[in-house]
Amino acid sequence: MSSSSNQPQSLMGLSPSSPKLSEYLAGLSDGKAVADPEVKSYPDAVYFNYYTVGLSLLFSPQKGYKPKVGLKYTDLEMQRLVLDSLDVYNVPKPVDPAKAGKTGSSRSEIAFTTFPATPLTLTLASAQDKDGKDVSRPESISISTTSTGQELVGILGEPDRKGGGAGPSSGSIGIWCEWSKDGLMIEFGGDDARGPGAWERGKDAVWKVITLFQPKNP
């Protein structure tokens, strides 16, 4: 995959029928056309789930379009949908085979494979501290399938928003961090990212889902 096609941030605002989006999807599967996604439609959002390439796209209806619940791919008005955000999935192999499938992921998350275009290179925005002074950070970040919380925060800096990790280790939401100006949210997976003390252990947790969206002021 070329460097230009490894920039999913450039896909924001495209319609599902965009040639650029089709080219990007084909690049994730060695140039072959990707099968139509599983579609989940609602009046205010339409999800395209590409399980075999670890990618979920969220399209927002435009111009008064309100899709009915349960529409098929061929029933959608593609020209009235624009890409609002996307999720990239990482499905690390459990260290203990006996724990396979018991990582706290939802059934729908388990259906995804690992996103193939890694390391994932993302462009970063300039940043300022609370006093308005520029903060030193690189122009981009390269995220591999083994990147941990400590490594990512070390490059991105402290997040604008964060949450998760509360409650019992079974069934709780993994810790997550958002860098609003970068249009980036990262959820971490595994036992280190859930339950009591998750924020202390989370530095060693590997990312599970990366969500990209239009940058915004925190």
C-alpha positions in Angstrom: 0.0 0.0 0.0 1.4 3.4 -0.9 1.9 6.1 1.6 -1.0 8.2 0.2 -3.4 5.4 0.5 -2.3 4.8 4.1 -3.9 8.2 5.1 -7.4 7.4 6.2 -7.8 10.9 7.6 -8.1 12.2 4.0 -11.3 10.1 3.5 -13.5 12.3 5.8 -16.4 13.9 4.0 -16.5 11.4 1.1 -19.6 9.6 0.0 -19.8 5.8 -0.1 -19.6 5.9 -3.9 -16.4 8.0 -4.0 -13.7 6.5 -6.3 -11.1 7.6 -3.8 -12.8 5.5 -1.0 -13.1 2.5 -3.3 -9.4 2.8 -4.2 -8.5 3.0 -0.5 -10.6 -0.1 0.3 -9.1 -2.1 -2.6 -5.7 -1.2 -1.3 -6.5 -2.9 2.0 -7.1 -6.2 0.2 -4.2 -6.4 -2.2 -5.9 -4.4 -4.9 -9.0 -6.6 -5.0 -12.5 -5.2 -4.8 -13.8 -5.4 -1.2 -17.2 -7.2 -0.8 -20.2 -5.0 0.1 -20.1 -4.3 3.8 -22.6 -5.3 6.5 -24.9 -2.2 6.8 -26.6 -1.0 9.9 -28.8 2.0 9.1 -30.6 4.5 11.3 -32.2 7.9 10.7 -29.1 9.7 11.9 -26.3 7.4 11.0 -25.3 4.5 8.7 -22.5 2.1 9.5 -20.5 0.1 7.0 -18.7 -2.8 8.6 -15.9 -4.3 6.7 -15.0 -7.2 9.0 -12.3 -8.8 6.8 -10.2 -5.7 6.8 -10.9 -4.5 10.4 -12.6 -1.3 9.4 -16.0 0.3 10.3 -17.2 3.5 8.5 -19.8 5.9 10.0 -21.7 8.0 7.4 -23.9 10.9 8.3 -27.1 11.5 6.3 -27.2 14.9 4.6 -29.8 17.2 3.0 -32.7 16.0 5.1 -32.1 12.3 4.3 -33.3 10.0 7.1 -32.6 6.4 6.3 -34.9 3.7 7.6 -33.7 1.2 10.1 -32.5 -2.1 8.5 -31.9 -0.9 4.9 -29.7 -3.0 2.6 -26.6 -1.6 0.9 -28.4 -1.3 -2.4 -31.3 0.6 -0.9 -29.2 3.5 0.4 -29.0 7.0 -1.3 -25.2 7.1 -1.4 -25.0 10.6 -2.7 -26.7 11.9 0.5 -24.2 10.2 2.9 -20.8 11.6 3.9 -18.1 9.9 6.0 -18.2 11.3 9.5 -15.8 9.0 11.3 -14.1 5.6 11.0 -12.9 2.8 13.4 -9.8 0.8 12.8 -9.6 -2.5 14.7 -6.6 -4.3 16.3 -7.2 -7.8 17.4 -4.1 -8.9 19.4 -3.6 -12.6 19.9 -4.0 -13.6 23.6 -0.9 -14.6 25.5 -2.8 -17.4 27.1 -4.7 -19.4 24.5 -7.3 -20.4 27.1 -8.3 -16.7 27.3 -9.1 -16.4 23.6 -12.4 -14.8 23.1 -12.5 -13.6 26.7 -10.9 -10.2 26.3 -13.9 -8.1 27.2 -14.7 -7.3 23.6 -18.2 -7.3 22.4 -19.4 -10.0 20.0 -19.4 -7.5 17.1 -15.8 -6.4 17.9 -14.6 -10.0 17.9 -16.0 -10.3 14.3 -13.4 -7.9 13.0 -10.0 -8.9 11.9 -6.9 -6.7 12.5 -6.6 -3.7 10.1 -4.0 -4.8 7.5 -2.5 -1.4 6.7 -0.2 -1.1 9.7 1.9 0.7 10.8 -0.9 3.3 10.5 0.5 6.8 9.8 -1.5 9.8 11.0 -0.9 13.5 10.6 -0.9 15.4 13.9 -2.1 19.0 14.5 0.0 21.6 16.3 -0.7 21.8 20.0 -0.5 24.4 22.8 -0.3 24.1 26.5 -2.8 25.7 28.9 -0.8 29.0 28.7 -1.1 29.0 24.9 2.6 28.1 24.3 3.4 25.7 21.5 4.1 22.1 22.6 6.8 20.2 20.8 5.4 17.2 19.0 6.1 15.4 15.7 4.1 16.2 12.5 2.9 12.6 12.3 2.7 9.4 14.3 3.2 5.8 13.2 1.1 3.3 15.1 1.9 -0.4 15.0 -0.3 -3.3 16.2 1.9 -3.5 19.4 1.8 0.2 20.3 1.0 0.7 24.0 -0.7 3.4 26.0 2.7 4.7 27.3 4.2 4.9 23.8 1.2 6.7 22.3 0.8 9.2 25.1 4.5 9.9 25.0 4.2 11.0 21.4 0.7 12.6 21.5 0.9 14.2 24.9 -1.8 14.2 27.5 -5.3 13.6 26.0 -8.1 16.2 26.0 -10.6 13.7 27.2 -10.4 10.2 28.7 -12.6 7.7 30.3 -13.4 4.0 30.8 -11.7 1.4 32.9 -14.2 1.7 35.8 -16.1 -1.2 37.4 -15.3 -4.9 37.6 -12.7 -6.3 35.2 -15.4 -8.4 33.5 -17.7 -6.4 31.3 -16.2 -2.9 32.0 -15.3 -0.5 29.2 -11.6 -0.4 28.3 -9.8 2.9 29.0 -9.9 5.4 26.2 -8.2 8.7 25.3 -9.2 11.4 22.9 -7.0 14.1 21.2 -9.7 16.4 19.9 -7.6 18.6 17.6 -6.1 15.5 16.0 -9.5 14.0 15.4 -8.3 10.9 17.2 -9.6 8.6 19.9 -7.9 5.4 21.0 -9.5 2.6 23.1 -7.1 0.1 24.7 -7.7 -3.6 25.1 -6.8 -6.5 27.3 -7.0 -7.0 31.1 -4.6 -4.0 31.7 -7.2 -1.6 30.3 -10.2 -2.8 32.4 -11.3 -3.0 36.0 -10.0 -1.5 39.2 -6.5 0.1 38.7 -6.8 0.2 34.9 -5.4 3.6 34.7 -2.3 2.5 36.6 -1.8 -0.6 34.5 -3.0 1.0 31.2 0.5 2.2 30.2 1.2 -1.4 29.1 -2.1 -2.0 27.3 -2.1 -2.2 23.5 -4.7 -0.3 21.5 -7.9 -2.1 20.4 -9.8 0.5 18.4 -8.6 3.8 16.8 -11.4 6.2 15.9 -10.7 9.0 13.4 -13.1 12.0 13.1 -13.0 15.6 11.9 -10.7 17.5 14.2 -12.4 19.8 16.7 -11.5 22.2 19.5 -11.5 20.4 22.9 
